[in-house]
Amino acid sequence: MTALAIDPSEIKITNYRSVRERLMFGGSVPKAVQAALERRERAIARREMAVAQIEVSQAAMALKLAKREEELNARAYRLSGREKGFAQRERAADRRLRAQRGDQIKPEAQSIVEAEEVSRPRPQLREILACVSRRWSIEIDDLVSKRRTSAFVFPRRAYYAIARELTLRSLPEIARLCGRDHTTALHHVREAQSIIDRLRVELGRQADLSAWIDAIYREMNG
């Protein structure tokens, strides 16, 4: 079979299929053309390998993100479960406290007291926060900040204690307005419990929000 010669000008062609066909049929190819063909095949192989690596890395990243999302969802579920459990324990403690208070009054007055507790208007958490900030002459942003000087700790404690006393909100809800968790609110409520007990006797059941704030301000700054 006569060898098929390839002109050297075919080095610059882009139709490599014709070059392969000539090689398959025993045609002679200049070394420059053969080297160009090999370089092209190596470039194609490198490109395919790079695409495969990118696909593998993308799949690994997607798997990592899915795993992270599952961990965050599980954590959020656990936290919500903790808050629910804490709220349930709070409600049980409130029921026990009401039962103890009910033992100290006559049975015929029990329904009257319960009706007053339900019908008594209760302030909103943001209203309490605004009134406390005005009474202590500080900004709300400073009140809910992370600053721990006494100029901000005492009004913050007053907010927690008054909100716990005058509203039906749970500690997680009260603390969330200040960007804290329920353990912080519980600590402040316990620290101010003796003051709240005295003011409950002094002010009575009909005292409004301003009277509570003025009284607790005197107690904490007297």
Backbone torsions as a table, in degrees:
resi	resn	phi	psi	omega
1	MET	NA	133.3	-178.7
2	THR	-77.6	131.3	-180.0
3	ALA	-68.2	137.7	178.9
4	LEU	-90.7	122.7	-178.7
5	ALA	-86.9	145.4	177.5
6	ILE	-115.5	130.8	179.9
7	ASP	-67.7	138.6	179.3
8	PRO	-59.6	-20.5	179.7
9	SER	-65.3	-15.6	-179.8
10	GLU	-74.3	-0.7	176.4
11	ILE	-60.6	-33.4	-174.8
12	LYS	-91.0	-0.3	-177.3
13	ILE	-74.4	158.7	178.8
14	THR	-106.2	-7.2	-179.7
15	ASN	-87.1	82.0	-177.9
16	TYR	-73.9	-15.6	179.3
17	ARG	-62.9	-40.8	179.6
18	SER	-64.4	-34.4	178.8
19	VAL	-66.8	-43.1	178.2
20	ARG	-61.2	-41.6	-179.8
21	GLU	-61.6	-41.0	178.9
22	ARG	-65.6	-36.5	177.3
23	LEU	-66.5	-38.3	-179.5
24	MET	-64.9	-33.6	-179.5
25	PHE	-93.0	17.0	173.7
26	GLY	82.5	16.2	178.9
27	GLY	-73.9	151.2	177.7
28	SER	-88.3	136.6	-178.2
29	VAL	-122.7	133.7	176.9
30	PRO	-59.8	150.9	-178.7
31	LYS	-59.6	-35.7	-179.9
32	ALA	-63.8	-41.5	179.2
33	VAL	-67.0	-43.4	179.1
34	GLN	-61.9	-40.1	178.0
35	ALA	-65.5	-39.3	177.8
36	ALA	-64.0	-39.7	178.3
37	LEU	-63.9	-42.7	179.3
38	GLU	-65.3	-39.6	177.6
39	ARG	-62.6	-40.2	179.8
40	ARG	-65.1	-41.9	179.6
41	GLU	-65.7	-38.0	176.8
42	ARG	-65.8	-38.8	178.1
43	ALA	-64.0	-40.5	177.6
44	ILE	-63.8	-42.2	179.4
45	ALA	-63.5	-41.9	178.5
46	ARG	-63.8	-40.3	179.4
47	ARG	-64.8	-42.6	178.4
48	GLU	-64.3	-38.3	178.6
49	MET	-66.1	-40.9	178.9
50	ALA	-64.6	-40.5	177.9
51	VAL	-63.6	-41.1	178.8
52	ALA	-64.1	-41.2	178.5
53	GLN	-63.9	-41.0	178.3
54	ILE	-62.7	-42.8	179.2
55	GLU	-63.5	-40.0	178.6
56	VAL	-64.8	-43.9	180.0
57	SER	-65.4	-38.3	177.5
58	GLN	-65.2	-40.4	177.6
59	ALA	-64.5	-41.0	178.3
60	ALA	-64.6	-40.4	178.7
61	MET	-65.3	-42.2	178.2
62	ALA	-62.5	-40.0	177.5
63	LEU	-65.0	-40.9	179.0
64	LYS	-64.2	-42.8	179.1
65	LEU	-65.6	-39.0	178.1
66	ALA	-64.5	-40.3	178.4
67	LYS	-65.4	-41.6	178.7
68	ARG	-63.4	-40.3	179.1
69	GLU	-64.2	-39.3	177.2
70	GLU	-63.5	-40.9	178.7
71	GLU	-63.4	-42.6	179.4
72	LEU	-65.9	-40.0	178.1
73	ASN	-64.7	-41.0	178.4
74	ALA	-64.8	-39.8	179.1
75	ARG	-65.1	-43.6	178.5
76	ALA	-62.3	-37.6	178.6
77	TYR	-65.8	-41.8	179.2
78	ARG	-63.9	-42.2	-180.0
79	LEU	-64.2	-42.8	179.4
80	SER	-63.7	-36.3	176.9
81	GLY	-64.8	-39.1	177.6
82	ARG	-63.3	-44.7	-180.0
83	GLU	-63.2	-39.6	178.8
84	LYS	-64.3	-43.2	179.0
85	GLY	-64.0	-40.1	179.0
86	PHE	-66.1	-40.0	178.2
87	ALA	-64.5	-38.2	177.6
88	GLN	-64.0	-42.1	178.0
89	ARG	-64.6	-36.7	177.1
90	GLU	-62.9	-44.8	180.0
91	ARG	-63.6	-38.8	177.7
92	ALA	-64.6	-40.4	178.1
93	ALA	-65.2	-38.7	177.6
94	ASP	-64.1	-40.1	178.4
95	ARG	-63.5	-41.2	178.0
96	ARG	-64.1	-40.3	179.5
97	LEU	-64.8	-41.7	178.1
98	ARG	-65.1	-36.3	177.8
99	ALA	-65.1	-40.2	178.2
100	GLN	-65.6	-40.9	177.8
101	ARG	-66.4	-35.3	-179.4
102	GLY	-66.7	-27.9	177.9
103	ASP	-68.6	-20.8	-175.9
104	GLN	-90.5	-5.2	179.4
105	ILE	-120.3	165.8	-178.2
106	LYS	-70.7	146.6	-178.6
107	PRO	-58.8	-36.3	-178.2
108	GLU	-68.9	-20.8	178.6
109	ALA	-91.2	-6.6	-176.9
110	GLN	-61.1	-45.8	-178.5
111	SER	-65.1	-33.8	179.2
112	ILE	-66.9	-44.0	179.4
113	VAL	-63.8	-43.9	179.3
114	GLU	-63.2	-39.0	178.0
115	ALA	-64.4	-39.0	177.4
116	GLU	-65.5	-39.3	179.2
117	GLU	-61.7	-39.9	-177.4
118	VAL	-74.9	-42.5	-174.3
119	SER	-81.9	-15.8	-176.8
120	ARG	-63.4	127.6	179.2
121	PRO	-64.6	136.8	-177.2
122	ARG	-118.2	136.8	-178.6
123	PRO	-72.3	158.5	175.8
124	GLN	-83.9	157.0	-177.8
125	LEU	-62.6	-41.4	179.6
126	ARG	-66.9	-32.6	176.6
127	GLU	-65.4	-42.6	177.8
128	ILE	-63.0	-43.6	-179.6
129	LEU	-61.9	-42.3	179.8
130	ALA	-66.7	-41.4	-179.7
131	CYS	-66.6	-39.2	178.2
132	VAL	-64.7	-43.3	-179.9
133	SER	-64.0	-36.8	177.8
134	ARG	-68.9	-40.8	-177.7
135	ARG	-66.7	-36.9	179.1
136	TRP	-90.7	-0.3	178.2
137	SER	57.2	47.6	175.2
138	ILE	-131.1	162.0	179.2
139	GLU	-79.4	152.5	178.4
140	ILE	-63.8	-35.9	178.3
141	ASP	-61.0	-37.2	176.8
142	ASP	-71.5	-33.7	-178.9
143	LEU	-66.2	-36.9	-179.0
144	VAL	-96.7	7.7	-179.4
145	SER	-77.3	-178.7	179.2
146	LYS	-90.0	4.9	-177.7
147	ARG	-68.3	138.5	-171.8
148	ARG	-119.4	20.8	175.1
149	THR	-76.0	160.4	-176.1
150	SER	-62.3	-27.0	179.9
151	ALA	-63.5	-20.2	-179.4
152	PHE	-115.9	-25.3	-179.3
153	VAL	-68.4	-44.2	-177.1
154	PHE	-65.2	-47.1	176.4
155	PRO	-64.5	-33.7	176.5
156	ARG	-63.9	-40.4	177.5
157	ARG	-65.7	-37.7	177.4
158	ALA	-62.7	-40.7	177.9
159	TYR	-61.3	-48.0	-179.4
160	TYR	-60.0	-46.3	-175.6
161	ALA	-66.7	-44.4	-178.9
162	ILE	-68.5	-40.7	178.7
163	ALA	-63.3	-36.7	178.5
164	ARG	-69.5	-34.3	-176.2
165	GLU	-81.0	-39.5	-170.0
166	LEU	-100.7	-10.3	-179.9
167	THR	-118.5	169.8	176.2
168	LEU	-102.2	14.1	-179.4
169	ARG	-75.7	151.5	177.7
170	SER	-80.0	163.9	179.0
171	LEU	-60.9	-41.0	175.9
172	PRO	-58.5	-39.1	178.5
173	GLU	-67.8	-41.1	-180.0
174	ILE	-64.9	-42.8	-177.0
175	ALA	-72.8	-30.7	-175.9
176	ARG	-62.5	-30.8	179.7
177	LEU	-65.6	-25.8	177.3
178	CYS	-98.9	6.3	180.0
179	GLY	74.3	23.9	178.3
180	ARG	-115.4	178.6	174.5
181	ASP	-105.1	177.2	-172.3
182	HIS	-68.2	-23.3	-179.6
183	THR	-67.4	-36.9	176.8
184	THR	-64.2	-45.7	178.7
185	ALA	-62.7	-40.6	179.9
186	LEU	-62.9	-39.5	178.1
187	HIS	-61.6	-46.7	-178.6
188	HIS	-67.0	-38.5	178.9
189	VAL	-63.2	-41.7	178.4
190	ARG	-66.1	-38.0	179.0
191	GLU	-64.9	-32.9	-177.6
192	ALA	-98.4	8.0	-173.8
193	GLN	-63.7	-40.3	179.9
194	SER	-63.3	-39.0	177.5
195	ILE	-65.4	-43.2	-179.6
196	ILE	-62.7	-40.1	180.0
197	ASP	-63.1	-42.2	178.5
198	ARG	-65.7	-43.9	-177.9
199	LEU	-69.3	-29.5	178.2
200	ARG	-63.2	-38.2	177.9
201	VAL	-75.0	-39.4	-175.9
202	GLU	-71.8	-43.7	-174.2
203	LEU	-86.8	-28.8	-177.9
204	GLY	83.1	-173.0	-173.4
205	ARG	-87.2	-15.7	-173.8
206	GLN	-99.8	5.2	-178.3
207	ALA	-68.5	141.0	-179.6
208	ASP	-90.8	-176.6	-175.3
209	LEU	-64.2	-42.8	-177.9
210	SER	-63.6	-37.4	178.4
211	ALA	-65.4	-40.7	177.6
212	TRP	-64.0	-42.8	-177.7
213	ILE	-68.1	-42.8	177.8
214	ASP	-61.8	-41.6	-178.6
215	ALA	-67.6	-43.3	-179.2
216	ILE	-72.3	-28.0	174.9
217	TYR	-65.4	-43.1	178.1
218	ARG	-63.5	-40.8	-179.5
219	GLU	-64.0	-40.3	-175.6
220	MET	-82.9	-21.1	-178.1
221	ASN	-115.4	6.8	-178.9
222	GLY	-85.4	NA	NA
